[in-house]
Amino acid sequence: MCTVGGTRGPGLVNNGLMYVVFHSPFNLCFPFSVSFFCPLRMGPLLVLWLAVFLSGTWAVDRGNFKTCDQSAFCKRQRALKPGQSPYRALLETLELTNTKLTLQLINDNNKVRLLLELYRLQGNMTRVKINELKPLKPRFEVPDVLINDPPTEPLSLLSQDENGVVLSLGADSQWLIVSAKPFRLDIMEGREVLLSLNSRGLLAFEHLRIRKDTQVDPEGAEKKEETDAANEPAEGETAKEDGMWEETFKSHTDNKPNGPSSISLDFSLPGVEHVYGIPEHADSLKLKTTDGGDPYRLFNLDVFQYELFNPMALYGAIPVMLSHSAQRTMGIFWLNAAETWVDISSNTAGKTVFGQMLDYVQGSSETPQTDVRWISESGIIDVFIMLGPTPTDVFSQYASLTGTQAFPPLSALAYHQCRWNYNDQEDVAAVDQGFDEHDIPYDFIWLDIEHTDGKRYFTWDPHKFPQPKDMLQGLMDKRRKMVTIVDPHIKVDSSYKIHNEIRSKGFYVKNKDGGDYEGWCWPGNSGYPDFTNPEMRAWWASMFAYDQYAGSMENMYTWNDMNEPSVFNGPEVTMHKDALHGNWENRDLHNLYGLYVQMATAEGLIERSGGVERPFVLTRAFFAGSQRYGAVWTGDNTAEWEHLKISIPMCLSLGLVGVSFCGADVGGFFKSPSTELLVRWYQTGAYQPFFRAHAHLDTPRREPWLFGPENTALIREAVRQRYALLPYWYQLFYHAHHSGQPVMRPLWVEYPQDTATFSMDDQFLLGRDLLVHPVTEEGGRGVTAYLPGKGEVWFDVHTFQKHNGAQNLYIPVTISSIPVFQRGGSIIPRKARVRRSSSCMEHDPYTLFVALSPKRFAQGELYIDDGHTFNFDKQKQFIHRRLSFANKALSSRNLAPGSQFITPSWIEKIVILGASKPSKATLKTPDGKENLLEFEFDASMSVLTLRKPGVNAGVDWTVVLQ
């Protein structure tokens, strides 16, 4: 929405009139400023409505967001070119304890010393921390992201001389070489260099200093000597360089009381040509080189209708990169919450400084290499190097640091219906009834900001939603649920309880002068709670209690939007960097804000149930560790084919760095999709983890039945496919919660040596066993799917046709086609009886689809619990069974002997693909009973169907084919 006035207040008052200056930080309204007079009594809603009414082009305005050249610290750091590093390791300061190595580094240009800390962590990881030895004041270190203090393993010193030291990293002949002059770290395995730090000499650490024109000589010669050294210009800079103590972007000036404080470090990855991760960007899965353009930017921003294939920042930032080759997968986790830029270069090792050593060690100058440079505005260098060696190992290593995906309620994996906004209670009831009338299942209906009383969150519009509990009860009667939005900008209004309590408790973010920070957002003038304060988070959580959030019930969940945070009249549509969160500036921790909002909200939903119920919270902004609190989506996309396509690599990228619960607005948030695009988006979204339709306020209504009976049938079928697969989805999320493995994953994760998969991002795997290639081309008449795995077989889940692996398969498609394949050697549970919601299907029977393979026995799992509480974890109330087919026998065995749960669900049908015709099929149960089963065999497709085994899903059983 457009902003009004300057950076403070509603505008200029002159003779009873308010002079209003409209400008759009993200070009929602128009690409130019408009000024006019309006009565002072004009409310914010009318002002905002006028802004929309006068709106022009909908597109991102790049000019509202910085490039590297417009970001002073990025420009300074990028001006440093690869070469000999000024940093030298002072080996005489080396100290080695049972848990870490410490070593001082000195910058020979300005004599400022740094402290290096090295840790060998359990699970084949190495941690490197670099900070100033004696900073003038503490530098920010990121809290609350790591789930614990990572356990260490002893380092052992193998050798030391005047040139450096060699340390053993323990497993698999791994060691770490610390070179003294210039300083460099190399991690090796045997004769292979896995990774090198500062091999290009781009370590740079802008030390804190006193501004010379305000400096008062400290008392004492020793203190004066330290201060003089600290005031020396950093390498490559002059004391008067623009942007060191303040910088201006557009109309905003950023004051920097701590002066320049940025950090940089380079990493060289020999043998690597493919790197992934560092979401969020609307780009291909494989990250591109940034030579000649801007680096990838990590800085949480409200970017309106974002542009594709651009490294500019978006809503979330996870500073984790994965490298992959046919030999090894590794990860780099740069734990820094400040604005960060990431440069990527590709080369051959022999053409770099690092290559000279690599040539000596490995005897080749043609080794491919990727060089990565991280640049952050403030904080310290704190990096975790995850050495794999497999993709699964890297996922487990990262999960051990930041936690796993929250295990969502089963219903959250079903279909969600949303728009900005359903008008009133009657509208909600009509939409709900429409799904029943058209036999389309759904679980959640959503309400955007218009449901509140004047954008006051935790409230309801008294005219449009006068009886919210009646509305929620109506949904509950059908075993459905609702999500309402609660944003972290609070209307400054003395009659608003939430605002008054936050202000009275001193919980707002402060401006540089110590007053409450205020900016413009949907309610008009707004305050921003300081979610970095644990007391504020605890208070926020308490507001979700049923006696605090009037009208809420147990079937109402929460959506946190605009939590970058979005500040319409702030620099780059966000908070000023010199705003204060306690003792820290926003510049130090900006990317943490969204994580903290979702954290507090999730805790509130848990607390309101007395710790019994699992929460569901959707967030737009996120950071490393956000996976522990719920789901994310890809933000304000557009009803265009390219946005449909980009949703696949965007969610794949998030899954690689821990966030499995990802989706995109089905149909596109902005603009109106063609009927074909809408159908294809439903078909794609049905096979992505978070499945929600959403649309902008100004778009025509697009409930699934509004496009004619033929298209309604197509959308219904896509949604029904999602519901039939819910047992498999739930099982995948259970594993993601326990192990950190992504639910939606690139093909190379399961086929790490198949180079054909390394750049593939138009198809994906769900778990190991389902391969999906959505149709994302307008007018598409066919797709070419790559079926991986030499010797593998894949079965079309719709036709049961068998195809060999290791081939590109052309698949003719019609508008009803969703190309999906089940891997031979797998067993997937489904539920064939699709009802109005997932909760209505809770006790329904299962159908098992067994896909046979000439290469391996078929295996799968069945996971069942109550679908919504923490009892699966706290009381071990769940069923987890291994399904196996070998030697013509299909069996179910208990994987969790200590667990206790009873289900009335039973096995209704077994479908075996690639089978031969048996003479008989016998069901054997633990009580010794044997029953002959009815079966049908389709010889043309080699499909055997066993009907009504009738055995409970939670007990041991075996079906023997003869």
ZIWOQUI-V233303 format. One line per field, one symbol per residue. ss: DSSP state (~ for helix, > for strand, _ for the rest). psi: psi as a letter, one per 30 degrees, with the letter a starting at -180 (. if undefined). burial: 1 if it has 9 or more other C-alpha atoms within 8 Angstrom, else 0. Layout:
# ZIWOQUI-V233303
ss: ???
psi: ???
burial: ???
This chain:
# ZIWOQUI-V233303
ss: __>>_______>>>__>>>>>>>__________>>>>>>____~~~~~~~~~~________~~~___~~~_~~~~~~~~_______>>>>>>>>>>____>>>>>>>_____>>>>>>>>>___>>>>>>>>___________________>>__>>>>>>__>>>>>__~~~>>>>>>_>__>>>>>>__>>>>>>______>>______~~~______~~~~~~~~~~_______________>>>>__>>>>_______>>>>>>>>___>>>>__________________>>>_____________________>>>>>____>>>>>>_____>>>>>>>>>~~~_~~~~~~~~~~_____>>>>>>>>>____>>>>>>____~~~~~~~~~~~~_______~~~~_>>>_______~~~~~~~~~~~~~______>>>>_~~~________________~~~~~~~~~~___>>>>>___>>>_____~~~~~~~~~__>_>_____>_>>>>__>>>>>>____~~~~~~~~~_____________>>>>>_____>____~~~>_____>>__>>~~~~~~~~~~~~~~~~~~~~~~~____>___>>>______~~~~_>>>____>__~~~~~~~~~~~~~~~~_____>>_>>___>____~~~~~~~~~~~_____>>>_______________~~~~~~~~~~~~~~~~_~~~~~~~~~~~~~~____>>_~~~~____~~~______>>>___>>>>________>>>>>>_____>>>>_____>>>__>>>>>>______>>>>>__>>>>>________~~~____>>>>>>______>>>>>>>____>_~~~~____>>>>>>>>__>>>>>>___________>>>>>>>>_______>>>>>____>>>_>>>>>____>>>>>____>____>>>>>_
psi: lllkaafklfakkjhglkjkjkkjfggedlglkkklklkefkleeeeeeeeeeglbkjlkjfffkkleffjeeeeeeffklkakkfkkkiffgkkjafflkkkkkkjfeggkklkkkkkjlkghlkkkkklkeilflkkkkklgekfljkkllkkkkelkaffalkkkgckhhklkkjkejlkkkkkljbgkjekkkgfghgkkjjkklkkefgkkklkkeeeeeeeeeffkklkgllfgkkfefllkjbgkkjkiffakgllkklkkikgkfkllbhlkkillekklkgkfaklkkjjjljjkilklhkgllbfljjikkkkklfflkllkjjikglkkkjkkkkakefgleefeeeeeefgkggklkkkkkkkleaaljjkkjjgbfleeeeeeeeefegllkkjlkefffakkklljlkeaeeeeeeeeeeeeeghkllekkkkafffljhgjlglkjfefifieeeeeeeeefghlllklkjlgkkkjjfgjeeeeeeeffhgkkllffflkkklkaefbkkljkiffjfeeeeeeefffkffeikfllfgkakkjlghelkjeglkhhakkfglkjbfkleffgeffeeeeeeeeeeeeeeefgggekkljkkkekllkfffffblllgaiakileeeeeffefeeeeeefhfjfiklljkfkelakkleeeeeeeeeeffglekjkklllegllkhlfgggleeeeeeeeeeeeeeeegeeeeeeeeeeeeffgkkekklefefiffjffffgkggllkjbffkkkiljgkkgkflljkjjljkflkkkkfefgkkkllhljjkjklaffkjjkkkkkglkkkljfikafleefgegllkkkjjjlkffllklalkkkaffflgfeeeghilkjkkkkjkhgkklkkkfiffljkkkflljelkjjkgllklelkkkklfgfkkkkkklkkjeefhkkjkkhegkkfglklkkkk.
burial: 11111100011010001111111111111110100001000000001100110010101110010101001111111000000011111110010100111111111101011111111111011111111100100011010001100101111010010001111110001111111111111111100011111111111111111100000000000011001011100100000000111111100001010111111111111111111111111111111001000111111111111101001111111111111110011111111111111111111111011111011000011011111111111111111111111111111111111111111111111111111111111011101101110001111111111111101111111001100110110011001111111111111100010011011000111110000111111011111111111001110111111100101100111111111111111111111111111001111111111111111111111111100111111111111111111111110111111011111111111111111111111111111110011111111111111111111100100001101000110111011111111111111111111011111111111011010011011111111011111111000101101011101111111001010111000010100001111111111111100101110110011111111110001111111110011111000111111111100011111100001010101111111111100000111110000000101010000111111110111111111110
